[in-house]
């Protein structure tokens, strides 16, 4: 899968899911691991919600706060899927890290 920046990533095993989203470990061409959130959009309303989430994440990434996971890249996984690329949290989720 190729993202907006031109970065090529390979989707690995699923590590989380919820609602219409799935999170996988993904690897770039150098083998560096990331978290890849795949948002399924099966209707125009879901597509609008996913695009809104993308825009919020793009805006929040500019804040650069330690409790905000920065969006690294994004793209289309398929015609009915938006994908968001984040740093991989090695010791659980962002929530786990905040709680620690």
MMTF fields as JSON, N, C-alpha, C and O atoms, coordinates in Angstrom:
{
  "mmtfVersion": "1.0.0",
  "mmtfProducer": "UNKNOWN",
  "numBonds": 399,
  "numAtoms": 400,
  "numGroups": 100,
  "numChains": 1,
  "numModels": 1,
  "chainsPerModel": [1],
  "groupsPerChain": [100],
  "chainIdList": ["A"],
  "bondAtomList": [4, 2, 8, 6, 12, 10, 16, 14, 20, 18, 24, 22, 28, 26, 32, 30, 36, 34, 40, 38, 44, 42, 48, 46, 52, 50, 56, 54, 60, 58, 64, 62, 68, 66, 72, 70, 76, 74, 80, 78, 84, 82, 88, 86, 92, 90, 96, 94, 100, 98, 104, 102, 108, 106, 112, 110, 116, 114, 120, 118, 124, 122, 128, 126, 132, 130, 136, 134, 140, 138, 144, 142, 148, 146, 152, 150, 156, 154, 160, 158, 164, 162, 168, 166, 172, 170, 176, 174, 180, 178, 184, 182, 188, 186, 192, 190, 196, 194, 200, 198, 204, 202, 208, 206, 212, 210, 216, 214, 220, 218, 224, 222, 228, 226, 232, 230, 236, 234, 240, 238, 244, 242, 248, 246, 252, 250, 256, 254, 260, 258, 264, 262, 268, 266, 272, 270, 276, 274, 280, 278, 284, 282, 288, 286, 292, 290, 296, 294, 300, 298, 304, 302, 308, 306, 312, 310, 316, 314, 320, 318, 324, 322, 328, 326, 332, 330, 336, 334, 340, 338, 344, 342, 348, 346, 352, 350, 356, 354, 360, 358, 364, 362, 368, 366, 372, 370, 376, 374, 380, 378, 384, 382, 388, 386, 392, 390, 396, 394],
  "bondOrderList": [1, 1, 1, 1, 1, 1, 1, 1, 1, 1, 1, 1, 1, 1, 1, 1, 1, 1, 1, 1, 1, 1, 1, 1, 1, 1, 1, 1, 1, 1, 1, 1, 1, 1, 1, 1, 1, 1, 1, 1, 1, 1, 1, 1, 1, 1, 1, 1, 1, 1, 1, 1, 1, 1, 1, 1, 1, 1, 1, 1, 1, 1, 1, 1, 1, 1, 1, 1, 1, 1, 1, 1, 1, 1, 1, 1, 1, 1, 1, 1, 1, 1, 1, 1, 1, 1, 1, 1, 1, 1, 1, 1, 1, 1, 1, 1, 1, 1, 1],
  "groupList": [{"groupName": "UNK", "atomNameList": ["N", "CA", "C", "O"], "elementList": ["N", "C", "C", "O"], "formalChargeList": [0, 0, 0, 0], "bondAtomList": [1, 0, 2, 1, 3, 2], "bondOrderList": [1, 1, 2], "singleLetterCode": "X", "chemCompType": "L-PEPTIDE LINKING"}],
  "groupTypeList": [0, 0, 0, 0, 0, 0, 0, 0, 0, 0, 0, 0, 0, 0, 0, 0, 0, 0, 0, 0, 0, 0, 0, 0, 0, 0, 0, 0, 0, 0, 0, 0, 0, 0, 0, 0, 0, 0, 0, 0, 0, 0, 0, 0, 0, 0, 0, 0, 0, 0, 0, 0, 0, 0, 0, 0, 0, 0, 0, 0, 0, 0, 0, 0, 0, 0, 0, 0, 0, 0, 0, 0, 0, 0, 0, 0, 0, 0, 0, 0, 0, 0, 0, 0, 0, 0, 0, 0, 0, 0, 0, 0, 0, 0, 0, 0, 0, 0, 0, 0],
  "groupIdList": [1, 2, 3, 4, 5, 6, 7, 8, 9, 10, 11, 12, 13, 14, 15, 16, 17, 18, 19, 20, 21, 22, 23, 24, 25, 26, 27, 28, 29, 30, 31, 32, 33, 34, 35, 36, 37, 38, 39, 40, 41, 42, 43, 44, 45, 46, 47, 48, 49, 50, 51, 52, 53, 54, 55, 56, 57, 58, 59, 60, 61, 62, 63, 64, 65, 66, 67, 68, 69, 70, 71, 72, 73, 74, 75, 76, 77, 78, 79, 80, 81, 82, 83, 84, 85, 86, 87, 88, 89, 90, 91, 92, 93, 94, 95, 96, 97, 98, 99, 100],
  "secStructList": [7, 5, 7, 6, 6, 1, 7, 5, 3, 3, 3, 3, 3, 3, 3, 3, 3, 3, 6, 6, 3, 3, 3, 3, 3, 3, 3, 3, 6, 6, 7, 7, 3, 3, 3, 3, 3, 3, 3, 3, 7, 7, 1, 2, 2, 2, 2, 2, 2, 2, 2, 2, 2, 2, 2, 2, 2, 2, 2, 2, 2, 6, 6, 7, 7, 6, 6, 1, 7, 7, 3, 3, 3, 3, 3, 3, 3, 3, 6, 6, 3, 3, 3, 3, 3, 3, 3, 7, 7, 6, 6, 1, 7, 2, 2, 2, 2, 2, 2, 7],
  "xCoordList": [0.85, 0.0, 0.903, 1.897, 0.557, 1.339, 0.501, -0.66, 1.095, 0.396, 0.634, 1.37, 0.015, 0.06, 1.495, 1.8, 2.362, 3.743, 4.564, 5.67, 4.019, 4.772, 5.387, 5.965, 5.263, 5.791, 5.049, 3.82, 5.801, 5.221, 5.226, 6.25, 4.077, 3.999, 3.371, 2.587, 3.748, 3.209, 2.448, 2.989, 1.204, 0.336, 0.644, 0.706, 0.839, 1.102, -0.1, -1.241, 0.141, -0.938, -1.794, -1.33, -3.05, -3.988, -3.682, -3.451, -3.68, -3.401, -4.57, -4.57, -5.574, -6.739, -7.874, -7.657, -9.089, -10.228, -11.312, -11.36, -12.174, -13.294, -14.151, -13.627, -15.46, -16.355, -16.098, -16.251, -15.705, -15.413, -13.917, -13.508, -13.098, -11.654, -10.9, -11.343, -9.748, -8.837, -7.44, -7.093, -6.641, -5.266, -4.332, -4.483, -3.37, -2.382, -0.985, -0.762, -0.057, 1.351, 1.655, 1.275, 2.336, 2.707, 4.2, 4.776, 4.811, 6.253, 6.522, 5.916, 7.448, 7.831, 8.902, 9.241, 9.433, 10.395, 11.698, 12.427, 12.0, 13.22, 12.965, 13.896, 11.691, 11.342, 10.935, 10.663, 10.889, 10.495, 9.006, 8.183, 8.653, 7.246, 6.457, 6.991, 5.183, 4.235, 2.91, 2.72, 1.995, 0.613, -0.203, -0.144, -0.954, -1.773, -3.24, -3.695, -3.976, -5.41, -6.16, -6.033, -6.946, -7.75, -9.205, -9.795, -9.784, -11.165, -12.024, -11.862, -12.937, -13.847, -14.961, -15.539, -15.259, -16.325, -17.292, -17.038, -18.396, -19.351, -20.535, -21.426, -20.547, -21.597, -20.991, -19.875, -21.721, -21.208, -21.08, -20.173, -21.976, -21.899, -20.631, -19.935, -20.335, -19.114, -17.881, -16.887, -17.934, -16.813, -16.575, -15.432, -17.64, -17.517, -16.927, -16.079, -17.363, -16.843, -15.353, -14.577, -14.953, -13.543, -12.696, -11.597, -13.2, -12.474, -12.365, -11.351, -13.415, -13.384, -12.331, -11.579, -12.275, -11.253, -9.863, -8.969, -9.668, -8.379, -8.017, -6.887, -8.935, -8.659, -8.36, -7.472, -9.084, -8.805, -7.401, -6.65, -7.04, -5.708, -4.611, -3.56, -4.843, -3.85, -3.671, -2.548, -4.764, -4.695, -4.004, -3.152, -4.365, -3.795, -2.302, -1.562, -1.862, -0.446, 0.41, 1.555, -0.13, 0.61, 0.831, 1.737, 0.008, 0.104, 1.373, 1.967, 1.783, 2.983, 2.963, 3.877, 1.916, 1.781, 2.107, 1.803, 2.718, 3.135, 1.977, 2.181, 0.762, -0.401, -1.203, -2.302, -0.662, -1.318, -0.407, 0.73, -0.935, -0.174, -0.128, -1.18, 1.055, 1.127, 0.777, 1.178, 0.039, -0.268, 0.96, 1.403, 1.502, 2.702, 2.355, 3.001, 1.326, 0.95, -0.474, -1.047, -1.034, -2.397, -2.574, -1.737, -3.669, -3.96, -5.215, -6.012, -5.376, -6.502, -5.997, -5.075, -6.612, -6.251, -6.989, -6.473, -8.188, -9.05, -10.097, -10.114, -10.965, -11.973, -12.878, -13.426, -13.04, -13.917, -13.145, -13.661, -11.908, -11.071, -10.102, -9.425, -10.045, -9.047, -8.061, -8.467, -6.78, -5.766, -4.97, -4.643, -4.666, -3.902, -2.677, -2.798, -1.509, -0.264, 0.256, 0.412, 0.522, 0.986, 2.254, 2.581, 2.968, 4.069, 3.493, 2.361, 4.262, 3.835, 4.181, 5.33, 3.19, 3.406, 3.828, 3.018, 5.052, 5.604, 5.033, 4.983, 4.603, 4.149, 2.654, 2.217, 1.864, 0.421, -0.07, 0.555, -1.184, -1.806, -1.344, -0.627, -1.761, -1.479, -2.106, -1.494, -3.316, -3.988, -3.148, -3.021, -2.569, -1.698, -0.502, -0.115, 0.075, 1.226, 0.84, 1.578, -0.31, -0.772, -1.007, -0.634, -1.618, -1.895, -0.62, -0.601, 0.445, 1.722, 2.292, 3.362],
  "yCoordList": [-1.163, 0.0, 1.235, 1.282, 2.223, 3.45, 4.586, 4.761, 5.356, 6.45, 7.765, 7.805, 8.842, 10.149, 10.634, 11.215, 10.401, 10.873, 10.079, 10.482, 8.946, 8.049, 6.896, 5.985, 6.934, 5.868, 4.568, 4.538, 3.517, 2.201, 1.418, 1.326, 0.862, 0.085, -1.277, -1.466, -2.21, -3.565, -3.795, -3.597, -4.209, -4.422, -5.772, -6.791, -5.771, -6.998, -7.431, -7.184, -8.067, -8.645, -7.573, -6.476, -7.926, -7.029, -7.012, -8.06, -5.807, -5.69, -5.101, -5.158, -4.532, -3.963, -3.759, -3.726, -3.624, -3.288, -2.638, -2.787, -1.919, -1.279, -0.537, 0.149, -0.66, 0.022, -0.397, -1.566, 0.564, 0.285, 0.341, 0.431, 0.287, 0.432, -0.801, -1.537, -0.999, -2.083, -1.486, -0.652, -1.903, -1.424, -2.61, -3.673, -2.396, -3.421, -2.885, -1.674, -3.78, -3.399, -3.328, -4.218, -2.274, -2.112, -1.798, -1.286, -2.107, -1.905, -1.129, -1.385, -0.169, 0.544, -0.265, -1.366, 0.262, -0.495, -0.791, -1.709, -0.014, -0.285, -1.285, -1.697, -1.677, -2.614, -1.942, -2.621, -0.6, 0.123, -0.122, 0.002, -0.473, -0.748, 0.517, 1.473, 0.495, 1.571, 0.948, -0.263, 1.784, 1.357, 1.909, 3.104, 1.047, 1.438, 1.252, 0.128, 2.353, 2.299, 2.286, 3.205, 1.233, 1.084, 1.369, 0.648, 2.414, 2.798, 2.396, 2.931, 1.455, 0.99, 2.016, 2.503, 2.341, 3.303, 2.641, 2.589, 2.139, 1.409, 2.27, 1.786, 3.542, 4.47, 5.858, 6.107, 6.743, 8.11, 8.798, 9.606, 8.487, 9.061, 8.581, 9.38, 7.294, 6.761, 7.368, 7.633, 7.586, 8.198, 9.619, 10.014, 10.378, 11.741, 11.723, 12.555, 10.787, 10.685, 10.337, 10.9, 9.411, 9.032, 10.2, 10.428, 10.934, 12.103, 13.18, 13.873, 13.32, 14.274, 13.846, 14.683, 12.557, 12.051, 12.329, 12.718, 12.136, 12.425, 13.887, 14.193, 14.79, 16.22, 16.613, 17.43, 16.049, 16.316, 15.844, 16.563, 14.636, 14.109, 14.947, 15.154, 15.428, 16.284, 17.579, 18.059, 18.144, 19.386, 19.153, 19.944, 18.073, 17.801, 17.476, 17.754, 16.896, 16.559, 17.824, 17.778, 18.935, 20.206, 20.721, 21.52, 20.269, 20.713, 20.19, 20.882, 18.995, 18.353, 18.275, 18.753, 17.671, 17.448, 15.985, 15.114, 15.704, 14.331, 13.354, 12.144, 13.856, 12.978, 12.873, 12.318, 13.398, 13.28, 12.475, 12.858, 11.357, 10.506, 11.173, 11.403, 11.489, 12.217, 11.339, 10.177, 11.903, 11.242, 11.38, 12.493, 10.267, 10.289, 10.405, 11.14, 9.669, 9.642, 9.106, 8.664, 9.144, 8.642, 8.301, 8.639, 7.63, 7.292, 6.457, 6.375, 5.841, 4.958, 3.523, 3.2, 2.661, 1.253, 0.558, -0.385, 1.02, 0.541, 1.63, 2.611, 1.479, 2.529, 2.775, 3.868, 1.778, 1.949, 1.944, 1.505, 2.434, 2.398, 3.58, 3.853, 4.268, 5.309, 4.747, 4.12, 4.965, 4.449, 5.597, 6.57, 5.467, 6.465, 5.774, 4.705, 6.367, 5.776, 6.551, 7.771, 5.839, 6.425, 5.708, 4.628, 6.316, 5.59, 4.363, 4.394, 3.312, 2.114, 2.264, 2.533, 2.091, 2.13, 0.724, -0.202, 0.559, -0.769, -1.393, -2.617, -0.574, -1.108, -0.909, -0.438, -1.259, -1.117, 0.045, 0.419, 0.608, 1.701, 3.06, 3.139, 4.118, 5.466, 5.653, 6.258, 5.142, 5.232, 4.56, 5.102, 3.392, 2.706, 3.596, 3.68, 4.252, 5.12, 6.326, 6.703, 6.937, 8.079, 7.647, 8.363, 6.491, 5.99, 5.732, 5.918, 5.305, 5.067, 6.386, 6.42],
  "zCoordList": [0.0, 0.0, 0.0, 0.725, -0.808, -0.888, -0.314, -0.685, 0.594, 1.261, 0.529, -0.457, 1.009, 0.347, 0.127, -0.914, 1.092, 0.986, -0.024, -0.385, -0.479, -1.35, -0.578, -1.17, 0.744, 1.602, 1.29, 1.237, 1.088, 0.842, 2.157, 2.834, 2.502, 3.738, 3.478, 2.548, 4.334, 4.289, 5.576, 6.664, 5.467, 6.621, 7.251, 6.563, 8.57, 9.307, 10.125, 9.733, 11.244, 12.051, 12.72, 13.033, 12.925, 13.602, 15.094, 15.697, 15.694, 17.122, 17.913, 19.143, 17.218, 17.914, 16.91, 15.699, 17.445, 16.599, 17.432, 18.653, 16.749, 17.418, 16.422, 15.543, 16.541, 15.619, 14.193, 13.84, 13.372, 11.962, 11.679, 10.521, 12.727, 12.567, 13.033, 13.914, 12.412, 12.775, 12.822, 11.986, 13.785, 13.879, 13.65, 14.253, 12.768, 12.421, 12.666, 12.644, 12.895, 12.807, 11.314, 10.554, 10.901, 9.495, 9.436, 10.397, 8.314, 8.148, 6.871, 5.831, 6.966, 5.751, 5.03, 5.463, 3.946, 3.133, 3.869, 3.492, 4.924, 5.706, 6.833, 7.525, 7.018, 8.087, 9.382, 10.372, 9.393, 10.602, 10.876, 9.969, 12.137, 12.454, 12.795, 13.358, 12.439, 12.718, 13.123, 13.009, 13.597, 13.818, 12.649, 12.355, 11.991, 10.849, 11.21, 11.427, 11.273, 11.562, 10.244, 9.434, 10.034, 8.821, 9.186, 9.991, 8.599, 8.878, 7.688, 6.591, 7.905, 6.856, 6.654, 7.626, 5.421, 5.114, 4.139, 2.936, 4.669, 3.847, 3.405, 2.708, 3.806, 3.382, 3.247, 3.705, 2.625, 2.471, 3.825, 4.023, 4.76, 6.106, 6.83, 7.456, 6.744, 7.361, 6.703, 7.378, 5.413, 4.701, 5.208, 5.437, 5.381, 5.905, 7.309, 7.63, 8.149, 9.516, 9.504, 10.276, 8.632, 8.535, 8.037, 8.541, 7.056, 6.549, 7.623, 7.714, 8.438, 9.554, 10.583, 11.083, 10.896, 11.826, 11.276, 12.027, 9.99, 9.363, 9.542, 9.924, 9.28, 9.403, 10.847, 11.092, 11.795, 13.214, 13.563, 14.222, 13.124, 13.412, 12.777, 13.383, 11.571, 10.917, 11.704, 11.859, 12.199, 12.984, 14.324, 14.729, 15.012, 16.331, 16.261, 17.205, 15.163, 15.016, 15.071, 15.522, 14.621, 14.644, 16.063, 16.297, 17.013, 18.404, 19.073, 19.9, 18.729, 19.277, 20.801, 21.472, 21.328, 22.765, 23.055, 22.239, 24.196, 24.498, 24.65, 24.563, 24.876, 25.002, 23.709, 23.702, 22.629, 21.325, 20.411, 20.138, 19.951, 19.047, 17.675, 17.078, 17.158, 15.896, 14.693, 14.616, 13.778, 12.516, 11.624, 11.341, 11.187, 10.356, 8.879, 8.133, 8.466, 7.058, 6.956, 7.952, 5.773, 5.56, 4.089, 3.251, 3.793, 2.404, 2.296, 3.23, 1.146, 0.89, 0.847, 0.098, 1.664, 1.624, 0.497, -0.104, 0.211, -0.865, -1.073, -0.33, -2.061, -2.271, -1.065, -0.919, -0.204, 0.965, 2.281, 3.308, 2.245, 3.445, 3.461, 2.47, 4.586, 4.81, 5.825, 6.803, 5.602, 6.523, 7.125, 6.446, 8.406, 9.148, 9.735, 10.333, 9.571, 10.051, 11.254, 11.198, 12.335, 13.59, 14.063, 13.571, 15.025, 15.653, 16.373, 16.856, 16.438, 17.153, 18.629, 18.98, 19.483, 20.927, 21.345, 21.299, 21.741, 22.035, 23.302, 23.417, 24.249, 25.536, 25.714, 26.764, 24.71, 24.805, 23.968, 22.976, 24.37, 23.623, 24.152, 25.149, 23.473, 23.958, 25.334, 26.215, 25.527, 26.823, 27.902, 29.0, 27.618, 28.575, 28.935, 30.101, 27.937, 28.166, 29.012, 29.922, 28.722, 29.52, 30.964, 31.893, 31.158, 32.508, 33.302, 34.519, 32.626, 33.323, 33.778, 34.385]
}
